[in-house]
Structures are given as C-alpha cells and as structure tokens.
Amino acid sequence: MRKSFYHYLMKHRQPAAKDDLTRFANAAYDDHSFPKQSEKYDEISSYLEMNGSYLESMTIFDQAWDHYLIDEKV
C-alpha cells in the first residue's frame, strides 16, 4: 500500500530547517488543512497553489513530488 505524500514529507521534518525540503515539511506539518491522505499530484498541487504561501516556489513541491515517486516506486 502506497503512503500519502504527507507521510513521505514528514520524514524530512527537522527542528532546524536546513534546506527547502525541510522548510516545506515543517510548514506542511503546521498546516492543519494540508491534504494529509492524498496521493494525487493534482489535488496537492491545487491546494498548495491556493494555500501554500509558505512555499517560496512550486518548484520545491515538484522536486519533493519527484523524490516521493522514486521512494514509492510508482
């Protein structure tokens, strides 16, 4: 069974943000409306475009999504 993107992202949380992925993970954790169960790119991307003011660029999400797909071997 495939894990949600949020579950993947939470593996990258750190107390002190070292890079864009860690900052994204920390911010998503604090975002109580983040679609935590979703495995769908379009759903998460749309959500972040409307509500992801904590992302400097959607490129950060796209890179994280690519790593998620590799980790989940989709």
Buried (B, 14 or more C-beta within 10 A) or exposed (E): EEBBBBBBBBEBBEEEBEEBBBBBBBBBBEBEEBBBEBBEBEEBBEBBEEEBEBBEEEEBBEBBBEBBEEEBEE
